[in-house]
Amino acid sequence: MSIHVTSVFVDDQDKALAFYTDKLGFEKKTEIDMGPARWLTVVSPAARDGVELLLEPDMHPVAKRYKEGLVADGIPATSFAVDDIHAEHERLTGLGVTFTQPPTDMGSFTTAILDDTCGNLIQLTQLPQ
């Protein structure tokens, strides 16, 4: 068994696609019109056939409350691995990305948390190498 698709709820698919591709560096993989929304996924350019991240519309009221609750408590919706968290923090800050937590040593790993502009906090994690 393996993970094929995971999702993050977004308030605007077009804005999310721009942020996740132009800022974070993911690539669009799938876009299928499904009426009021799209099946819209992005992938890491280093793993085009790897796990897809679905930019899922938060149209359902529970999804909106879930996102709001996570953000209010400072909890990231998901986590992405990076090789050099300090370099990524500097690169993304230079692109105008807002961080709610700068790179912080957590003992055996380092994390930073950013605002994805679509209603989510996203954690970046640098694991030991």
Backbone hydrogen bonds, N-H to C=O, Kabsch-Sander energy under -0.5 kcal/mol:
donor,donor_aa,acceptor,acceptor_aa,energy
4,H,2,S,-0.5
6,T,52,E,-2.4
8,V,54,L,-2.3
10,V,56,E,-2.9
11,D,118,C,-1.1
16,A,12,D,-2.5
17,L,13,Q,-2.8
18,A,14,D,-2.2
19,F,15,K,-2.4
20,Y,16,A,-3.1
21,T,17,L,-1.8
22,D,18,A,-2.5
23,K,18,A,-0.7
23,K,19,F,-1.6
24,L,19,F,-2.0
25,G,21,T,-0.7
26,F,20,Y,-2.5
27,E,43,V,-2.9
29,K,41,T,-2.8
30,T,41,T,-0.9
32,I,39,W,-1.8
34,M,37,A,-2.7
39,W,32,I,-2.8
40,L,38,R,-1.0
41,T,30,T,-2.4
41,T,39,W,-0.5
42,V,53,L,-2.0
43,V,27,E,-2.5
47,A,44,S,-1.7
48,R,45,P,-0.5
50,G,47,A,-2.5
52,E,4,H,-2.6
53,L,42,V,-2.9
54,L,6,T,-3.4
54,L,52,E,-0.6
55,L,40,L,-3.1
55,L,53,L,-0.5
56,E,8,V,-1.6
56,E,54,L,-1.5
58,D,10,V,-2.0
63,A,60,H,-0.8
64,K,60,H,-1.6
65,R,61,P,-2.1
66,Y,62,V,-2.6
67,K,63,A,-2.4
68,E,64,K,-2.6
69,G,65,R,-2.5
70,L,66,Y,-2.3
71,V,67,K,-2.6
72,A,68,E,-2.5
73,D,69,G,-1.6
74,G,71,V,-1.4
75,I,70,L,-3.0
77,A,121,L,-3.2
78,T,121,L,-0.6
80,F,123,Q,-2.8
82,V,125,T,-2.5
88,E,84,D,-2.3
89,H,85,I,-2.6
90,E,86,H,-2.1
91,R,87,A,-2.7
92,L,88,E,-3.1
93,T,89,H,-2.4
94,G,90,E,-2.0
95,L,91,R,-0.9
96,G,93,T,-1.7
97,V,92,L,-2.5
100,T,113,I,-2.1
101,Q,113,I,-1.7
104,T,111,T,-3.0
106,M,109,F,-3.2
108,S,106,M,-1.0
110,T,126,Q,-2.0
111,T,104,T,-2.3
112,A,124,L,-1.8
113,I,101,Q,-2.1
114,L,122,I,-2.9
115,D,98,T,-2.6
116,D,114,L,-0.5
116,D,120,N,-2.4
122,I,114,L,-2.9
123,Q,78,T,-2.6
124,L,112,A,-3.2
125,T,80,F,-2.6
126,Q,110,T,-2.9
127,L,125,T,-0.6
